[in-house]
């Protein structure tokens, strides 16, 4: 389907938002639990098999589509799921799991990439798992080979079928030594969820160590797992006989907080983000300050604002795995850079296609040039692979309203920022995708005084 056809389809579905830009965002909003953690913690609940202790309670849960998708998947496998939207709490009882019909699981194919993480827990609890075709954002390769290779090492048998993958473990799962070729967040999560009940010890080298991973480890430890983390990206897991349910308060969503911070700066506004935490955003805060943004850190959140007394400065920015600058911050940050004086350079080293969203920004008046070369401190894994993964951004530029189509989750929110910053009216199509990871963003736009319908 062409972009024009997708826009027409979104029009018919009422899946769009019209924004009158040029209005500074001002006010207070709240960010709750991290999208990149909450859904994974819900999957971890499957591991609880201890008699009488199979109930898990997850708090500070946002109202986002990924929570709905995982809830449905859990229910298909026999779990009882109660979502209290007002409290932001999910209660999951996995005391009576069962194999679902493949056709039922298939109905959720393409909704999310979360189903791949069901593999380890379902192998432990039910002996086999069926994973449907996966969805998620088209931002570059997120190879499932990392997942399948790890599962095979644990002793799993993988059979590709029409519409998905069937996985079994006829001889059970045993601890192994694994070194990831790249510190993949998804693969690290897969190995953790599999190793905690595998027989023996597992050593994972070159692991991802994002805050969301650390929070997942906290959850697994509450359930009875034995996990230690070394300073050199090495994680050791000792398999145990059984795990119990947990009660946990999710860490806040640092990606959402950074996205709204970029919106505050781009629109020359002033936004207090309740729930945002300094410790998980230190790399972002440094860059935000470098380009002229101001922030005040409070006990219950962070105030982000534009100050006319500050002169903006262009920067050279390189995304990286934690503790580097997070790739999910890059897209909203690029919009902010279009309003910064001078030439800024962005080198994307995590996802090879994540800069494709800039084409629409150029149509709105931005001056962004993409390059296949590594415009960073050193060559990355995409060097000489024909991907446009570096960008030169000239600013400040006046953005003009336009019709634009959401390409992916983070790119979609970035288009909202661009529309809020631009002069005149913009229509952003396909905004339902943004609901996957940004809780009640329309209500938050209203709270900040945005002019939209």
SVG drawing of the C-alpha trace seen along z (x, -y; Angstrom):
<svg xmlns="http://www.w3.org/2000/svg" viewBox="-14 -36 51 72">
<polyline fill="none" stroke="black" stroke-width="0.4" points="0.0,0.0 1.4,-3.4 1.7,-6.3 -1.3,-8.1 -3.4,-4.9 -2.4,-4.5 -3.4,-8.1 -6.8,-7.6 -7.3,-4.5 -6.5,-6.4 -8.9,-9.2 -11.7,-6.6 -10.9,-5.1 -10.7,-8.5 -7.1,-7.6 -5.6,-11.0 -5.1,-14.2 -5.1,-17.8 -2.7,-20.2 -2.4,-24.0 1.3,-24.5 3.3,-27.3 1.8,-27.1 4.3,-26.5 3.5,-23.5 3.0,-24.5 1.8,-22.6 2.2,-19.3 1.8,-15.6 2.6,-12.3 4.6,-9.4 4.0,-5.9 5.7,-2.6 8.1,-2.0 6.6,-0.3 9.9,1.5 9.6,3.1 6.0,3.5 5.1,6.0 8.2,8.0 7.3,8.2 3.9,9.4 5.5,12.2 7.7,13.1 4.6,13.8 4.2,17.0 7.2,18.5 5.3,18.6 4.5,22.2 4.9,22.5 1.7,23.9 -0.5,21.1 1.9,18.4 1.1,18.0 -0.4,14.5 1.7,11.5 0.9,7.8 2.5,5.1 1.9,1.5 2.5,-1.9 1.2,-0.3 0.4,-2.7 -2.7,-2.4 -1.0,-1.5 -1.9,1.0 1.1,3.3 -0.4,4.0 -3.7,5.1 -1.9,7.3 0.1,9.1 -3.0,9.5 -4.8,11.2 -1.9,13.5 -1.7,14.4 -5.4,15.1 -5.2,17.4 -2.7,19.5 -5.1,19.8 -3.9,17.0 -6.4,14.8 -5.6,11.1 -7.2,8.2 -6.3,4.7 -7.3,1.8 -6.7,-1.2 -7.5,-3.8 -5.0,-2.3 -2.5,-1.5 -2.3,2.1 -2.3,5.5 -3.0,8.7 -2.0,12.0 -2.8,15.5 -1.0,18.3 -2.0,21.2 -3.8,23.0 -2.1,22.6 -3.0,24.5 -2.1,24.7 -4.2,22.4 -5.5,23.1 -2.9,21.9 -5.6,20.1 -6.4,18.0 -2.7,17.1 -2.6,16.2 -5.2,13.6 -2.6,11.5 0.1,12.0 1.7,8.7 0.4,6.9 3.7,6.8 7.1,8.4 6.5,9.4 5.3,13.0 8.9,14.1 9.6,13.7 6.9,16.2 9.2,19.0 11.3,19.8 8.4,19.4 6.0,21.6 8.7,24.2 9.2,24.4 5.4,24.4 3.8,26.3 6.7,28.0 6.1,26.2 5.3,22.8 3.9,21.4 5.0,18.0 3.0,16.2 4.4,13.9 5.7,10.8 4.9,7.1 6.6,4.1 8.1,1.0 9.9,1.1 13.1,-0.7 15.7,1.9 16.7,5.5 15.9,6.9 17.1,10.4 15.2,13.3 18.3,15.5 19.7,14.2 16.6,15.6 16.5,18.9 20.2,19.6 20.1,19.0 17.0,21.3 18.7,24.0 21.7,23.8 19.4,24.3 18.2,27.5 15.1,26.3 13.9,27.7 12.6,25.1 10.3,25.8 9.2,23.1 5.6,23.5 3.2,21.5 2.4,18.4 4.9,18.8 7.4,21.0 6.7,24.1 9.2,24.6 9.6,27.6 12.1,29.0 11.8,32.8 14.7,33.2 14.2,30.1 16.3,26.9 19.8,26.8 22.1,23.8 24.7,22.8 27.5,20.3 26.4,17.7 28.1,14.7 25.9,12.4 27.4,10.9 25.7,7.6 24.2,6.5 20.6,7.1 18.0,6.1 15.5,8.6 18.0,11.5 19.1,10.6 15.5,10.7 15.0,14.0 18.0,15.6 17.0,14.3 13.4,15.6 14.8,19.0 17.8,19.4 16.1,18.8 14.4,22.3 16.9,24.1 18.9,26.8 22.4,25.7 24.2,22.4 24.0,19.9 26.6,17.3 25.6,14.5 28.4,12.4 27.9,9.1 24.5,8.7 22.3,5.6 22.3,3.7 19.5,1.1 17.6,-0.1 14.6,1.9 16.8,5.0 17.8,4.3 14.2,3.9 13.4,7.2 16.2,8.8 14.7,7.3 11.3,8.8 12.9,12.3 14.8,12.0 11.6,11.3 10.2,14.4 13.0,16.5 15.7,16.4 19.4,16.2 21.0,13.6 24.2,11.6 25.4,8.9 29.1,8.1 30.5,4.8 31.7,6.1 28.3,7.0 28.3,10.5 25.3,11.9 25.3,15.2 22.0,17.1 21.7,20.2 18.6,22.2 16.1,22.9 13.4,25.5 10.4,23.2 9.4,19.5 6.6,17.6 4.5,14.5 5.8,11.0 4.6,7.6 6.4,4.8 6.3,1.1 7.5,0.4 10.3,-2.1 9.0,-5.2 9.2,-5.4 12.4,-7.4 11.6,-7.3 8.2,-9.0 9.8,-11.5 12.5,-12.3 10.0,-12.7 7.9,-15.2 11.1,-17.1 11.9,-17.4 8.4,-18.7 8.8,-21.3 12.1,-22.6 11.0,-22.5 7.8,-24.5 9.7,-26.9 7.5,-25.7 7.7,-24.7 6.6,-21.2 6.9,-19.5 7.0,-15.7 5.9,-14.0 7.5,-10.6 10.6,-11.3 13.8,-10.2 17.3,-11.7 19.2,-8.5 17.8,-6.8 18.0,-9.9 21.5,-11.3 22.8,-10.8 19.7,-12.5 19.9,-15.4 23.5,-16.1 22.6,-16.4 19.4,-18.4 21.5,-20.9 24.2,-21.0 21.6,-22.1 20.3,-24.9 17.5,-23.2 16.9,-23.8 15.7,-21.4 15.1,-21.5 15.1,-18.2 12.6,-17.7 11.9,-14.8 8.7,-13.8 9.8,-14.7 11.7,-16.9 10.8,-20.3 12.0,-20.8 11.8,-24.2 13.1,-26.7 14.9,-29.7 15.3,-32.7 18.5,-33.6 20.1,-30.4 21.8,-30.3 21.3,-26.9 24.3,-24.9 24.6,-22.3 26.1,-19.0 27.5,-15.7 25.3,-12.9 25.9,-9.1 23.3,-6.6 24.5,-3.5 23.4,-0.8 23.1,-1.8 24.8,-3.8 25.0,-5.6 22.4,-7.9 19.3,-5.7 18.2,-5.1 14.6,-5.6 15.4,-9.2 17.0,-9.9 13.9,-10.6 12.2,-13.2 15.7,-14.7 16.2,-15.2 13.1,-17.3 14.5,-19.4 17.8,-19.8 15.9,-21.3 15.4,-24.3 19.0,-24.5 21.5,-27.0 24.3,-25.4 25.1,-22.1 24.3,-19.0 25.4,-15.5 23.6,-12.3 25.1,-8.9 22.6,-6.0 24.4,-2.8 21.6,-0.6 19.0,-0.5 20.0,-0.9 16.7,-2.4 15.8,-4.7 16.5,-7.9 14.0,-7.2 11.4,-9.3 13.4,-12.5 12.0,-12.6 8.7,-14.0 10.5,-16.6 12.3,-17.9 8.9,-18.2 7.9,-20.5 11.0,-22.7 13.8,-21.0 17.2,-20.7 18.4,-17.2 20.8,-15.2 21.3,-11.5 24.6,-9.7 25.6,-6.1 29.0,-6.9 29.6,-6.7 29.6,-10.3 30.6,-9.4 33.7,-8.9 34.3,-5.5 32.9,-3.2 29.9,-1.2 28.5,2.2 26.6,0.5 29.8,-0.8 30.0,0.0 26.6,1.7 24.7,-0.8 22.4,-2.0 21.6,-5.7 22.4,-5.8 24.0,-9.2 22.4,-12.6 23.5,-16.3 20.9,-18.7 21.1,-22.4 19.1,-24.7 17.2,-26.6 14.6,-26.1 10.9,-27.2 8.8,-24.1 5.5,-24.4 2.3,-22.4 1.9,-19.4 0.1,-16.0 2.3,-13.3 1.9,-9.6 3.2,-7.9 6.1,-5.5 6.7,-3.8 6.1,-4.4 8.9,-6.8 8.8,-8.4 5.1,-8.9 5.5,-10.9 8.3,-12.9 5.9,-13.9 3.5,-15.2 6.4,-17.3 7.1,-18.6 3.4,-19.4 3.3,-21.2 6.4,-23.2 5.4,-24.1 3.6,-27.2 0.0,-26.4 -2.0,-23.3 -0.7,-19.7 -2.5,-16.5 -0.8,-13.4 -2.2,-10.1 -1.9,-6.7 -1.8,-8.0 -3.2,-4.7 0.3,-3.3 1.4,-5.9 -1.0,-4.4 1.3,-1.4 3.7,-3.3 2.5,-6.7 -0.2,-6.6 -3.2,-8.9 -1.1,-11.3 -4.2,-13.2 -5.2,-13.9 -1.6,-15.1 -1.7,-17.3 -4.9,-18.9 -3.2,-19.3 -0.3,-21.2 -2.5,-23.6 -1.9,-22.1 -4.3,-23.3 -5.6,-20.1 -8.6,-18.1"/>
</svg>
